[in-house]
């Protein structure tokens, strides 16, 4: 069973799903690119995903993002 993801992780993935590049996500959230990449990796680990697109799909199916 997949673990819960944080609201910040959902925020990062919602921005990615909306088409933003990772640098733009970092800029918009006022965090470093390394922090964005860490949020992505942590989310993938929690969901058992091996890619960003599969993580986005899982989060949409779960209702965590639109």
Buried (B, 14 or more C-beta within 10 A) or exposed (E): EEEEBEEBBBBBBBBBBEEBEBEBBBBEBEBEEEBBBBBBEBBBEBBEBEEBEEBBBBBBEEEBBE
